[in-house]
Amino acid sequence: MVLNITDNARLQIEEMLKEEDQETVRLRFGVKGGGCSGLSYSLGFDYDINKDLDTTEEVNGIPLTIFRQDIPVIEGTTIDFKQNMMGGGFTIENPNAIVSCGCGSSFKAKEREGTPESC
């Protein structure tokens, strides 16, 4: 298993999936360049799978797609959902991040630094 999805995150994702075509949609998690630390997380729904470039699995009941190239940077990551008085949001805990931005969505990894941008 490349990453973990907590029960709180699973419940939130399942609620969001109700608005999608549940037979073909998958959660896509990955990394893209940018953010103030050089890399940013990408989390969303996707209907397309490239069997040559993507890996798919089911994590805590959630169908997941990951671009294979991102695996070394995100392996062991935990996706959680935290609720507070101001609302809620997904949090990402990545053991491969050597630097993280205060915004929580930007990081730098030893394997891939990316190109920092302004927050």
C-alpha positions in Angstrom: 0.0 0.0 0.0 1.5 3.3 -1.2 -0.5 5.5 1.2 -3.0 5.5 4.0 -6.5 7.0 4.1 -7.8 7.5 7.7 -11.4 6.7 8.5 -12.3 10.4 8.8 -10.9 11.0 5.3 -12.7 8.0 4.0 -16.0 9.2 5.3 -15.5 12.7 3.7 -14.4 11.2 0.4 -17.4 8.8 0.4 -19.7 11.8 0.9 -18.0 13.7 -1.9 -18.2 10.6 -4.2 -22.0 10.8 -4.0 -21.9 13.6 -6.5 -19.7 11.6 -9.0 -20.3 8.7 -11.3 -19.3 6.1 -8.6 -18.8 3.3 -11.1 -15.9 4.9 -13.0 -14.5 7.6 -10.7 -11.3 7.2 -8.7 -9.5 9.4 -6.2 -6.3 10.6 -7.7 -3.5 11.7 -5.4 -0.1 13.0 -6.6 2.4 15.7 -6.7 2.9 18.6 -9.0 5.5 21.4 -9.2 4.9 24.7 -7.5 4.0 26.0 -4.1 6.3 27.9 -1.9 8.4 24.8 -1.1 8.7 23.5 -4.7 6.1 20.7 -4.8 2.3 20.7 -4.1 -0.1 17.9 -3.5 -2.8 17.1 -6.0 -6.0 15.5 -4.7 -9.2 15.1 -6.7 -11.4 12.8 -8.7 -10.4 11.4 -12.0 -12.2 9.2 -14.5 -9.1 8.4 -16.7 -6.5 5.9 -16.0 -3.3 5.5 -18.1 -2.4 1.8 -17.5 1.2 2.6 -18.7 1.7 5.5 -16.3 -0.7 5.0 -13.4 -1.0 2.5 -10.6 -4.4 1.7 -9.0 -5.4 0.2 -5.7 -8.1 0.4 -3.1 -7.2 2.0 0.2 -9.7 1.8 3.1 -12.5 1.2 0.6 -11.6 4.2 -1.7 -10.5 3.5 -5.3 -7.2 5.3 -5.8 -5.1 6.2 -8.8 -1.5 7.4 -8.5 1.0 8.4 -11.2 3.8 5.9 -10.8 6.5 8.5 -11.0 5.1 10.1 -7.8 5.3 7.0 -5.6 8.8 7.6 -4.3 7.8 11.0 -3.1 4.5 10.1 -1.5 5.0 6.5 -0.2 3.9 6.1 3.4 1.8 9.3 3.3 -1.4 9.5 5.4 -4.4 11.5 4.2 -6.7 12.6 7.0 -9.7 14.9 7.4 -9.8 17.3 10.3 -12.9 19.2 11.4 -12.8 22.3 13.6 -14.9 25.3 14.4 -13.9 27.1 11.2 -14.8 24.1 9.0 -12.8 21.1 7.9 -10.2 20.1 5.4 -7.9 17.3 4.3 -4.4 17.1 5.9 -1.5 15.2 4.5 1.3 13.8 6.5 4.2 12.8 4.3 7.3 11.1 5.9 9.3 11.9 2.7 8.9 15.7 3.1 12.1 17.3 4.2 10.6 20.8 4.2 6.9 21.7 4.5 5.3 25.1 4.1 3.0 26.5 6.7 0.1 26.3 4.3 0.3 22.5 4.6 0.0 21.8 0.8 3.5 22.6 -0.3 6.7 20.6 0.5 10.2 19.6 -0.7 11.3 16.0 -0.9 14.9 14.6 -1.0 14.0 12.7 -4.2 12.4 15.7 -6.0 12.7 19.4 -5.0 10.5 21.1 -7.6 10.5 24.8 -8.3 9.2 27.1 -5.5 6.7 29.8 -6.3 5.0 32.5 -4.2 2.2 31.4 -1.8 
